[in-house]
Amino acid sequence: MTAPAGWPIRACGFTRFGQFWNDINQASQSAFRTWVEAKVPWLWTSVIRLVLDQPVFAVLGILGILLMILFRPRKPLIGYFPRLNRARAAA
């Protein structure tokens, strides 16, 4: 399959999270690796390398979903009105 004349031919691929982090700040990735390997050596090879090899959209998407779940507004309790109860207690 060829592209029409004048169209650039580009390979479509995903950027790995490790490469993305490296492009932004290589020193912080190296410092983080040194810190993790000093504290928990097995964590770098088994968990963090796995995360760094995933596409950027997947890592940031999962992080965003986790933050939405953690910081979502809580539903009010049914039948509980704190302002009304304080007003009745004061009267």
Residue frames as a rotation matrix with the C-alpha (Angstrom) as fourth column:
MET 1
0.590 0.808 0.000 0.00
0.808 -0.590 0.000 0.00
0.000 0.000 -1.000 0.00
THR 2
-0.554 -0.806 0.209 1.49
0.814 -0.576 -0.066 3.31
0.173 0.134 0.976 -1.00
ALA 3
-0.104 0.461 -0.881 0.63
0.506 -0.739 -0.446 6.86
-0.856 -0.492 -0.156 -0.03
PRO 4
0.776 0.407 0.481 -0.74
0.622 -0.371 -0.690 9.29
-0.103 0.834 -0.542 -2.62
ALA 5
-0.057 -0.846 0.529 1.78
0.827 -0.337 -0.450 11.59
0.559 0.412 0.719 -4.26
GLY 6
-0.177 -0.124 0.976 2.87
-0.151 -0.977 -0.151 14.42
0.973 -0.174 0.155 -2.01
TRP 7
0.822 0.474 0.314 1.88
-0.392 0.073 0.917 12.72
0.412 -0.877 0.246 1.26
PRO 8
-0.226 -0.932 0.283 4.67
-0.907 0.096 -0.409 12.00
0.354 -0.349 -0.868 3.73
ILE 9
0.424 0.271 -0.864 5.07
-0.023 0.957 0.289 8.38
0.905 -0.103 0.412 4.72
ARG 10
-0.281 -0.459 0.842 5.39
-0.854 -0.281 -0.438 8.07
0.438 -0.843 -0.313 8.48
ALA 11
-0.489 0.092 -0.867 5.48
0.301 0.951 -0.069 5.10
0.819 -0.294 -0.493 10.74
CYS 12
0.308 0.669 0.677 2.86
-0.575 -0.436 0.692 5.26
0.758 -0.602 0.251 13.47
GLY 13
-0.189 -0.409 -0.893 4.18
0.506 0.739 -0.445 4.24
0.842 -0.536 0.067 16.84
PHE 14
0.868 0.497 0.008 3.75
0.205 -0.372 0.905 4.95
0.453 -0.784 -0.424 20.52
THR 15
-0.047 -0.867 0.497 6.27
-0.460 -0.422 -0.781 6.73
0.887 -0.265 -0.379 22.70
ARG 16
0.089 -0.006 -0.996 7.34
0.692 0.719 0.057 4.73
0.716 -0.695 0.068 25.72
PHE 17
0.940 0.341 0.031 6.97
0.199 -0.617 0.761 6.43
0.278 -0.709 -0.648 29.10
GLY 18
0.448 -0.852 -0.269 10.68
0.631 0.089 0.770 5.96
-0.633 -0.515 0.578 29.85
GLN 19
-0.360 -0.557 0.749 11.65
0.926 -0.311 0.214 7.69
0.114 0.770 0.628 26.62
PHE 20
0.404 0.622 0.671 9.16
0.463 -0.772 0.436 10.51
0.789 0.134 -0.599 27.30
TRP 21
0.944 -0.105 -0.312 10.56
0.267 -0.311 0.912 11.03
-0.193 -0.945 -0.265 30.83
ASN 22
0.064 -0.993 0.104 14.09
0.829 0.111 0.548 10.92
-0.555 0.052 0.830 29.42
ASP 23
-0.173 -0.064 0.983 13.22
0.822 -0.559 0.108 13.59
0.543 0.826 0.149 26.85
ILE 24
0.747 0.533 0.397 11.82
0.224 -0.764 0.604 15.87
0.626 -0.363 -0.691 29.53
ASN 25
0.493 -0.605 0.625 14.51
-0.849 -0.493 0.192 15.50
0.192 -0.625 -0.756 32.20
GLN 26
0.413 -0.411 -0.813 17.16
-0.081 0.872 -0.482 12.80
0.907 0.265 0.327 31.96
ALA 27
-0.617 -0.726 0.302 18.85
-0.334 -0.106 -0.936 13.77
0.712 -0.679 -0.178 35.25
SER 28
-0.170 0.615 0.770 15.70
-0.983 -0.049 -0.178 13.19
-0.072 -0.787 0.613 37.31
GLN 29
0.789 0.437 -0.431 15.19
-0.500 0.865 -0.038 9.72
0.356 0.246 0.901 35.81
SER 30
0.040 -0.866 -0.499 18.80
0.050 0.500 -0.865 8.78
0.998 0.009 0.063 36.62
ALA 31
-0.687 -0.264 0.677 18.50
-0.592 -0.337 -0.732 10.15
0.421 -0.904 0.075 40.15
PHE 32
0.288 0.880 0.378 15.23
-0.957 0.276 0.087 8.28
-0.028 -0.387 0.922 40.68
ARG 33
0.676 -0.093 -0.731 16.80
-0.199 0.932 -0.302 5.05
0.709 0.349 0.612 39.44
THR 34
-0.425 -0.903 -0.067 19.77
-0.077 0.110 -0.991 5.47
0.902 -0.416 -0.117 41.79
TRP 35
-0.497 0.304 0.813 17.47
-0.857 -0.322 -0.403 6.20
0.139 -0.897 0.420 44.73
VAL 36
0.606 0.796 -0.018 15.20
-0.789 0.603 0.114 3.20
0.102 -0.054 0.993 44.03
GLU 37
0.469 -0.484 -0.739 18.09
-0.024 0.829 -0.558 0.80
0.883 0.280 0.378 43.50
ALA 38
-0.641 -0.701 0.312 19.62
-0.308 -0.137 -0.942 1.93
0.703 -0.699 -0.128 46.81
LYS 39
-0.365 0.585 0.724 16.37
-0.922 -0.122 -0.367 1.46
-0.126 -0.802 0.585 48.76
VAL 40
0.298 0.556 0.775 14.67
-0.297 0.826 -0.479 -1.52
-0.907 -0.087 0.412 47.08
PRO 41
-0.609 -0.709 -0.354 16.80
-0.518 0.018 0.855 -3.06
-0.600 0.705 -0.379 44.29
TRP 42
-0.745 0.338 0.575 14.20
0.529 0.825 0.200 -5.57
-0.407 0.453 -0.793 43.07
LEU 43
0.194 0.901 -0.388 11.58
0.381 -0.433 -0.817 -2.84
-0.904 0.010 -0.427 42.54
TRP 44
-0.097 -0.288 -0.953 13.46
-0.664 -0.695 0.277 -1.26
-0.742 0.659 -0.123 39.63
THR 45
-0.899 -0.380 -0.219 13.85
-0.411 0.557 0.721 -4.45
-0.152 0.738 -0.657 37.62
SER 46
-0.791 0.590 0.164 10.42
0.590 0.806 -0.055 -5.95
-0.164 0.053 -0.985 38.27
VAL 47
0.159 0.951 -0.266 7.96
0.823 -0.276 -0.496 -3.06
-0.545 -0.140 -0.827 38.51
ILE 48
0.271 -0.037 -0.962 9.38
-0.095 -0.995 0.012 0.28
-0.958 0.088 -0.273 37.41
ARG 49
-0.805 -0.570 -0.163 10.99
-0.243 0.067 0.968 -1.04
-0.541 0.819 -0.192 34.21
LEU 50
-0.544 0.703 0.459 7.61
0.816 0.570 0.096 -2.53
-0.194 0.427 -0.883 33.29
VAL 51
0.453 0.719 -0.527 5.92
0.581 -0.687 -0.437 0.87
-0.676 -0.108 -0.729 33.76
LEU 52
-0.054 -0.565 -0.823 8.66
-0.326 -0.769 0.550 2.70
-0.944 0.298 -0.143 31.84
ASP 53
-0.916 -0.320 0.240 8.19
0.076 0.448 0.891 0.37
-0.393 0.835 -0.386 28.85
GLN 54
-0.104 0.961 0.255 4.46
0.864 0.215 -0.456 1.17
-0.493 0.173 -0.853 28.53
PRO 55
-0.254 0.073 0.964 3.05
0.734 -0.635 0.241 3.84
0.630 0.769 0.108 26.20
VAL 56
-0.977 -0.188 0.096 2.77
0.099 -0.812 -0.575 7.35
0.186 -0.552 0.813 27.65
PHE 57
-0.377 0.903 0.205 -1.00
-0.645 -0.415 0.642 7.56
0.665 0.109 0.739 27.11
ALA 58
0.260 0.479 -0.838 -1.57
0.221 0.815 0.535 4.36
0.940 -0.325 0.106 29.10
VAL 59
-0.463 -0.521 -0.717 0.56
0.813 0.074 -0.578 5.38
0.354 -0.851 0.389 32.09
LEU 60
-0.993 0.073 0.098 -0.83
-0.100 -0.945 -0.311 8.92
0.070 -0.319 0.945 32.30
GLY 61
-0.248 0.960 -0.126 -4.37
-0.479 -0.009 0.878 7.70
0.842 0.278 0.463 31.64
ILE 62
0.156 0.249 -0.956 -4.25
0.587 0.755 0.292 5.20
0.794 -0.607 -0.028 34.50
LEU 63
-0.753 -0.475 -0.455 -2.70
0.651 -0.440 -0.618 7.83
0.094 -0.762 0.641 36.77
GLY 64
-0.830 0.486 0.273 -5.48
-0.412 -0.865 0.287 10.28
0.375 0.126 0.918 35.85
ILE 65
0.088 0.894 -0.439 -8.20
-0.147 0.447 0.882 7.72
0.985 -0.014 0.170 36.55
LEU 66
-0.122 -0.206 -0.971 -6.67
0.853 0.479 -0.209 6.91
0.508 -0.853 0.117 39.94
LEU 67
-0.961 -0.249 -0.119 -6.52
0.276 -0.838 -0.470 10.60
0.017 -0.485 0.874 40.85
MET 68
-0.498 0.853 0.157 -10.16
-0.528 -0.442 0.725 11.07
0.688 0.277 0.671 39.80
ILE 69
0.231 0.579 -0.782 -11.23
0.296 0.724 0.623 8.17
0.927 -0.376 -0.004 41.99
LEU 70
-0.377 -0.478 -0.793 -9.19
0.881 0.079 -0.466 9.34
0.286 -0.875 0.392 44.99
PHE 71
-0.905 -0.111 -0.410 -10.27
0.268 -0.899 -0.347 12.98
-0.330 -0.424 0.843 44.88
ARG 72
-0.520 0.799 0.302 -13.86
0.343 -0.128 0.931 12.77
0.782 0.588 -0.207 43.68
PRO 73
-0.564 0.392 0.727 -16.47
-0.741 -0.628 -0.237 14.64
0.364 -0.672 0.644 45.73
ARG 74
-0.977 0.205 -0.056 -18.22
0.205 0.847 -0.490 12.42
-0.053 -0.490 -0.870 48.21
LYS 75
-0.317 0.941 0.120 -21.95
0.170 -0.068 0.983 11.88
0.933 0.332 -0.138 47.97
PRO 76
-0.519 0.181 0.836 -23.91
-0.793 -0.467 -0.391 13.29
0.320 -0.866 0.386 50.92
LEU 77
-0.978 0.209 -0.002 -25.46
0.186 0.864 -0.468 10.80
-0.096 -0.458 -0.884 53.28
ILE 78
-0.426 0.895 0.132 -29.16
0.152 -0.072 0.986 10.24
0.892 0.440 -0.105 52.68
GLY 79
0.544 0.789 -0.283 -31.34
0.463 -0.001 0.886 11.79
0.699 -0.614 -0.366 55.36
TYR 80
0.134 -0.568 -0.812 -28.49
0.947 -0.168 0.273 13.61
-0.292 -0.806 0.516 57.08
PHE 81
0.473 0.062 0.879 -28.66
0.438 -0.882 -0.173 17.40
0.764 0.466 -0.445 57.14
PRO 82
-0.293 -0.677 -0.676 -25.89
0.918 -0.002 -0.396 18.79
0.266 -0.736 0.622 59.37
ARG 83
-0.872 -0.015 0.489 -27.15
-0.026 -0.997 -0.077 22.41
0.488 -0.080 0.869 59.20
LEU 84
0.101 0.991 0.093 -30.69
-0.365 -0.050 0.929 21.42
0.925 -0.128 0.357 60.13
ASN 85
0.421 0.014 -0.907 -29.50
0.650 0.693 0.313 19.27
0.633 -0.721 0.282 63.04
ARG 86
-0.674 -0.697 -0.246 -27.34
0.689 -0.473 -0.548 22.11
0.266 -0.539 0.799 64.42
ALA 87
-0.645 0.500 0.577 -30.26
-0.353 -0.865 0.356 24.52
0.678 0.026 0.735 64.20
ARG 88
0.433 0.835 -0.339 -32.53
-0.085 0.412 0.907 22.12
0.897 -0.364 0.249 66.13
ALA 89
0.097 -0.479 -0.873 -29.84
0.885 0.443 -0.145 21.52
0.456 -0.758 0.467 68.77
ALA 90
-0.873 -0.451 0.185 -29.40
0.344 -0.839 -0.422 25.28
0.346 -0.304 0.888 69.31
ALA 91
-0.332 0.829 0.449 -33.16
-0.398 -0.555 0.730 25.88
0.855 0.064 0.514 69.69
